[in-house]
Amino acid sequence: MEERLTQFTPNGYQLKEGQQLSAALEKLGKLEDLYDSLLSEQENIEQKMAALRAQGKQKTVAFRQLMADKFQLIALLTRLHNI
């Protein structure tokens, strides 16, 4: 597991001793990129599901897999959103 760059204090988050702000910003940027990527993936899944619904294919394996993927993304996004 990668070492944390920050620590929580009564005054909010601060850099851990010996850590560089640039490293913390790099890590935050990557986290934001991940979040944006997950939102984009969620939108893509919604579009695919809508197309299958329009064709009356809600009971197909493909639709059900997309539904499972959607629920996993929602759970992950909810956890990230609550950070």
N, C-alpha and C positions, 0 to 999 in steps of 0.2 A: 504494500500500500504506500502511496506517495505521501510524503510528510506534508502536514498542513503549513500554510504560509501565514495564517492569521490565528488569532485567539480571541475568544469572547471575553470581554471585561464588563464590569457594571456600566461603563461608558460606551459600550458598543464594541465592534470588532476593531482590532488593531493588528499591525504586523507583529509577528513573533520576533523576538530579539534575533538579530543576525540575518533576517530576511530582507530582500530587496523589494521595493514597491513595484519595480518593473516586472518582476516575476509574478507578483500577485495580480497585476493588471493583465498579464499574458494569460494566466489561468482563468481569470474572470472573463476575458474575451472569448476563450475557448468554450467556457460554460454557456455564454450567451449565444455563440454560434451553434452549439448543440441544441439549445432551446429553440432557436429559429428553425433549425433543420427538422426538429420534431413537429413543430407547427406546420411546416410545409408538407411533411409526410402525412400528417393528419388530414390536411386539405386534399391531398392526392387520393387518399383512401376514401374520403367522402365522395369525391367525384366518381371514382370507380364504382362505389356502391350505388350511387344515383343512376349510373348507366345500366347496371345490372337490374336495378328496380324497374327502370323504364322498359326493360325487356322481359319483365316478369320472372326473373331468375333469383328470387330471394331465397330459394331452398337449395341452391347449388353449393357445392363444396367451396367454390371460389368466393361466393358471397359470405359464407359462414367464416371462412378464414379471414376475410377482410374485417368482419365484425369482431373477431377475436383480436386482430391486430389493433383495431380501433380502441377496444377496451384497454389493451395493454398501454397504448399511447396515452389515453386519458388518465390512467393511473399514474404513469410516469410524469406527465405534464402537471398533474395536480400536485404531486410531491415537489416538483421543481418550482411551481408557481408559489407554493407556500413557504419558500425559502425567504 
